[in-house]
Amino acid sequence: MRIVIVPSWYPTEDNPINGVFFKEQAKALQKAGHDVTVLYPEIWTSRMLNVPKGDKGISFELEDGIKTYRFRGYNFIPGRVPFSTATVFYYRLQKLYKKYVDQEGKPDVFHAHSCLWAGWATAKLTESENIPFLLTEHSSAFIRGLIRAYEKKEISYACKRAEFIISVGPGLAKKLESYTQPEKLTIIPNIVDIGKFTIDKTKLEHGAFRFFSVAFLNHNKGMDILIQSFAKYFINKPVELVIGGDGQERQALELLAKNLGVDKQVLFLGELDREQVRDEIQKAHVFVLASRFETFGVVFIEALACGKPIISTACGGPEMIVNEINGKLVQVEDIDGLGQAMKYMEENYDTYNAEDIRNDCVSRFSEESVVTKITKLYEQVLRV
């Protein structure tokens, strides 16, 4: 079927991993035999004046085999001004859609990613064009209570117009219940290219027992809790914690590790690309992340695809990932609970089977599994 995907954010020249999971879903849908096109209003802000961005205006390219129409350009109105981004996004989406129709005719179905603002703009466009659309929500703003009052009405409008609303995790689905009827809401995880992640025991470090964590180093990711837990249970023991990623809290986290006496055991690697993340996962015994909020948690799936047991907080998304086969789930900001789970993993590591962990991951989160679920929704919408 002919599918048009409208993402709220998407990989760009200056940020190639932004929205990469939307792109991977588009590629997987096309691989499954669908005719897929992405329409992306790429909005630049004044903060991007000196960033390489490509040419302004409408463009068309095959990006990794996906037909992609972009409308690049500035929006100098501050994002805090109500509807400034929404208005620009909708205007550019209309222009992109006209270009698409001129070239290819009308699609069968639209699939928007996140209400603000692709979902809202797609709802308006498809209402006038009488084309069905689905909406997948990803934003942690719902879980974190960051939805502004004026946005709630527009989210409700988008959810009312959508044939189905897909949540990428259970915590987010719970928050979306106030915007839609329960029969329209379903949970389907993000696609992860599991084929890029394999069990490789040759890379496992055979010295100290190693925990690995990676994230943007901000308050939400709970690295402060992780370091405190580690220090309480493993100080001066042959155990290390390796942390990948960068962010505004890095300096404070390094100081925290030093003050707790574990700065020689806690290693900060800085920003990593996806291949480096994979290599660090394979070098570690256990992957751990102590987030305060997560809508899903793609990096957990990547660790499981490498056959690694995981430890997570029950923070909204990982509850659908962690099970008895693959790891431990603890409460948010529970220093002792997290430390005890890490201690258990260190002492009982040999009871976890890498092949079982990976096989369970493939059965639930592979391309084939996720695309099958999404395609069934398209078929219901189109009554194929």
Secondary structure in CASP SS format (residue, H / E / C, confidence):
PFRMAT SS
TARGET T0000
AUTHOR 0000-0000-0000
METHOD secondary structure of the structure
MODEL  1
M C 1.00
R E 1.00
I E 1.00
V E 1.00
I E 1.00
V E 1.00
P E 1.00
S C 1.00
W C 1.00
Y C 1.00
P C 1.00
T C 1.00
E C 1.00
D C 1.00
N C 1.00
P C 1.00
I C 1.00
N C 1.00
G C 1.00
V H 1.00
F H 1.00
F H 1.00
K H 1.00
E H 1.00
Q H 1.00
A H 1.00
K H 1.00
A H 1.00
L H 1.00
Q H 1.00
K H 1.00
A C 1.00
G C 1.00
H C 1.00
D E 1.00
V E 1.00
T E 1.00
V E 1.00
L E 1.00
Y E 1.00
P E 1.00
E E 1.00
I E 1.00
W E 1.00
T C 1.00
S H 1.00
R H 1.00
M H 1.00
L C 1.00
N C 1.00
V C 1.00
P C 1.00
K C 1.00
G C 1.00
D C 1.00
K C 1.00
G E 1.00
I E 1.00
S E 1.00
F E 1.00
E E 1.00
L E 1.00
E E 1.00
D C 1.00
G C 1.00
I E 1.00
K E 1.00
T E 1.00
Y E 1.00
R E 1.00
F E 1.00
R E 1.00
G E 1.00
Y E 1.00
N C 1.00
F C 1.00
I C 1.00
P C 1.00
G C 1.00
R C 1.00
V C 1.00
P C 1.00
F C 1.00
S H 1.00
T H 1.00
A H 1.00
T H 1.00
V H 1.00
F H 1.00
Y H 1.00
Y H 1.00
R H 1.00
L H 1.00
Q H 1.00
K H 1.00
L H 1.00
Y H 1.00
K H 1.00
K H 1.00
Y H 1.00
V H 1.00
D H 1.00
Q H 1.00
E H 1.00
G C 1.00
K C 1.00
P C 1.00
D C 1.00
V E 1.00
F E 1.00
H E 1.00
A E 1.00
H E 1.00
S C 1.00
C H 1.00
L H 1.00
W H 1.00
A H 1.00
G H 1.00
W H 1.00
A H 1.00
T H 1.00
A H 1.00
K H 1.00
L H 1.00
T H 1.00
E H 1.00
S H 1.00
E H 1.00
N C 1.00
I C 1.00
P C 1.00
F E 1.00
L E 1.00
L E 1.00
T E 1.00
E E 1.00
H C 1.00
S C 1.00
S C 1.00
A H 1.00
F H 1.00
I H 1.00
R H 1.00
G C 1.00
L C 1.00
I C 1.00
R C 1.00
A H 1.00
Y H 1.00
E H 1.00
K H 1.00
K H 1.00
E H 1.00
I H 1.00
S H 1.00
Y H 1.00
A H 1.00
C H 1.00
K H 1.00
R H 1.00
A C 1.00
E C 1.00
F E 1.00
I E 1.00
I E 1.00
S E 1.00
V C 1.00
G C 1.00
P H 1.00
G H 1.00
L H 1.00
A H 1.00
K H 1.00
K H 1.00
L H 1.00
E H 1.00
S H 1.00
Y H 1.00
T C 1.00
Q C 1.00
P H 1.00
E H 1.00
K H 1.00
L E 1.00
T E 1.00
I E 1.00
I C 1.00
P C 1.00
N C 1.00
I C 1.00
V C 1.00
D C 1.00
I H 1.00
G H 1.00
K H 1.00
F C 1.00
T C 1.00
I C 1.00
D C 1.00
K H 1.00
T H 1.00
K H 1.00
L C 1.00
E C 1.00
H C 1.00
G C 1.00
A C 1.00
F E 1.00
R E 1.00
F E 1.00
F E 1.00
S E 1.00
V E 1.00
A C 1.00
F C 1.00
L C 1.00
N C 1.00
H H 1.00
N H 1.00
K H 1.00
G C 1.00
M H 1.00
D H 1.00
I H 1.00
L H 1.00
I H 1.00
Q H 1.00
S H 1.00
F H 1.00
A H 1.00
K H 1.00
Y H 1.00
F H 1.00
I C 1.00
N C 1.00
K C 1.00
P C 1.00
V E 1.00
E E 1.00
L E 1.00
V E 1.00
I E 1.00
G E 1.00
G E 1.00
D C 1.00
G C 1.00
Q C 1.00
E C 1.00
R H 1.00
Q H 1.00
A H 1.00
L H 1.00
E H 1.00
L H 1.00
L H 1.00
A H 1.00
K H 1.00
N H 1.00
L C 1.00
G C 1.00
V C 1.00
D C 1.00
K C 1.00
Q C 1.00
V E 1.00
L E 1.00
F E 1.00
L E 1.00
G E 1.00
E C 1.00
L C 1.00
D C 1.00
R H 1.00
E H 1.00
Q H 1.00
V H 1.00
R H 1.00
D H 1.00
E H 1.00
I H 1.00
Q H 1.00
K H 1.00
A C 1.00
H C 1.00
V E 1.00
F E 1.00
V E 1.00
L E 1.00
A C 1.00
S C 1.00
R C 1.00
F C 1.00
E C 1.00
T C 1.00
F C 1.00
G C 1.00
V H 1.00
V H 1.00
F H 1.00
I H 1.00
E H 1.00
A H 1.00
L H 1.00
A H 1.00
C C 1.00
G C 1.00
K C 1.00
P C 1.00
I E 1.00
I E 1.00
S E 1.00
T E 1.00
A C 1.00
C C 1.00
G C 1.00
G C 1.00
P H 1.00
E H 1.00
M H 1.00
I C 1.00
V C 1.00
N C 1.00
E C 1.00
I C 1.00
N C 1.00
G E 1.00
K E 1.00
L E 1.00
V E 1.00
Q C 1.00
V C 1.00
E C 1.00
D C 1.00
I H 1.00
D H 1.00
G H 1.00
L H 1.00
G H 1.00
Q H 1.00
A H 1.00
M H 1.00
K H 1.00
Y H 1.00
M H 1.00
E H 1.00
E H 1.00
N H 1.00
Y H 1.00
D H 1.00
T H 1.00
Y C 1.00
N C 1.00
A H 1.00
E H 1.00
D H 1.00
I H 1.00
R H 1.00
N H 1.00
D H 1.00
C H 1.00
V H 1.00
S H 1.00
R H 1.00
F H 1.00
S C 1.00
E H 1.00
E H 1.00
S H 1.00
V H 1.00
V H 1.00
T H 1.00
K H 1.00
I H 1.00
T H 1.00
K H 1.00
L H 1.00
Y H 1.00
E H 1.00
Q H 1.00
V H 1.00
L H 1.00
R C 1.00
V C 1.00
END
